[in-house]
């Protein structure tokens, strides 16, 4: 399902793009394309390949140097789209926000963390 495309350019040598073909939406297409690495046997080749499949999506490499030119965001799934992204498994706020930033003490309580998150329109920081 993965495709490697090569784009030659006289000015900078070009780049290689690693991507995947269109995937049908829903559990069947995604399950086949991005199986959960943690469900494979520990220290197995299959587990490594599953993890690589998610990490290499959208990777762009320089043909001349081999350096990473661009990388898409880490693969994510919608809440409840996959077993690993079920709503009850997602922790939006840390268990102990007091330890989140000891130096600046930005979030001293969970309530303050939630308030600050909402005040910043859904962004941390």
C-alpha positions in Angstrom: 0.0 0.0 0.0 3.0 2.3 0.4 4.3 4.2 -2.6 7.7 5.8 -2.9 7.8 8.7 -5.4 10.9 10.4 -6.7 11.0 14.0 -7.7 14.1 15.2 -9.5 15.1 18.8 -9.4 18.3 20.3 -11.0 18.5 23.0 -8.4 18.6 21.0 -5.2 18.9 17.4 -6.3 15.2 16.5 -5.7 13.5 14.5 -3.0 11.8 11.2 -2.3 8.3 11.1 -0.8 7.0 8.1 1.1 3.2 8.0 1.2 0.4 5.5 0.9 -2.4 5.0 -1.6 -5.9 6.1 -0.8 -7.4 4.2 2.1 -11.1 3.7 2.5 -12.5 5.4 5.5 -13.7 3.4 8.4 -12.3 0.6 10.5 -11.6 -1.9 7.8 -9.3 0.3 5.6 -7.5 1.9 8.6 -7.1 -1.4 10.4 -5.3 -2.9 7.4 -3.2 0.2 6.7 -2.2 1.1 10.3 -2.5 -1.9 12.6 -1.7 -1.3 16.2 2.0 -2.1 16.8 1.4 -3.0 20.4 -0.8 -5.9 19.3 2.1 -7.7 17.6 4.5 -9.9 19.5 7.2 -8.0 21.5 10.6 -7.7 19.7 9.1 -9.0 16.5 9.7 -7.8 12.9 6.0 -7.4 12.5 5.8 -5.0 15.5 8.7 -2.9 14.1 7.1 -2.8 10.6 3.8 -1.7 12.0 5.4 1.1 13.9 7.5 2.1 10.9 4.4 2.3 8.7 2.9 5.0 10.9 6.1 6.9 11.3 7.2 7.0 7.6 3.8 8.3 6.4 4.5 11.5 4.5 8.3 11.5 5.0 10.3 13.5 2.5 14.0 12.8 2.1 16.7 14.6 0.1 18.0 12.5 -2.7 21.5 13.9 -2.5 22.0 14.0 1.3 19.5 11.6 2.7 18.3 14.1 5.2 14.7 14.5 6.3 13.3 17.5 4.5 9.7 17.3 5.8 7.7 15.1 8.1 4.0 15.1 8.6 2.4 15.2 12.0 2.4 11.9 13.9 -0.4 9.6 12.7 -3.5 10.1 14.9 -6.9 8.7 14.9 -10.3 10.2 15.8 -11.7 9.3 19.2 -13.4 5.9 19.1 -12.1 5.3 15.6 -9.7 2.6 16.8 -9.4 0.5 19.9 -6.3 2.4 20.9 -8.1 5.8 20.6 -11.2 4.9 22.7 -12.4 7.9 24.7 -11.8 6.0 28.0 -8.1 5.5 27.1 -7.4 9.2 26.3 -6.0 11.4 29.1 -6.4 15.0 28.1 -5.0 16.3 31.4 -2.2 14.8 33.4 -2.9 13.0 36.6 -0.8 15.4 38.7 -0.6 18.8 37.0 1.5 20.1 39.9 4.5 18.2 38.5 3.8 19.3 34.9 6.0 22.4 35.1 7.9 22.8 38.4 10.0 25.7 37.2 7.1 28.0 36.3 4.4 26.4 38.3 1.9 27.2 35.5 -0.7 24.6 36.4 -1.0 24.3 40.1 -4.3 22.5 40.2 -6.5 20.5 37.7 -9.1 23.2 37.9 -6.5 25.9 36.9 -5.3 23.7 34.1 -8.8 23.3 32.7 -9.5 27.0 33.0 -6.3 27.9 31.2 -7.0 25.4 28.5 -10.5 26.9 27.9 -9.3 30.5 28.1 -6.7 29.8 25.4 -9.4 28.4 23.2 -8.3 24.8 23.3 -4.6 25.3 23.3 -2.1 24.5 26.0 0.5 27.1 26.8 
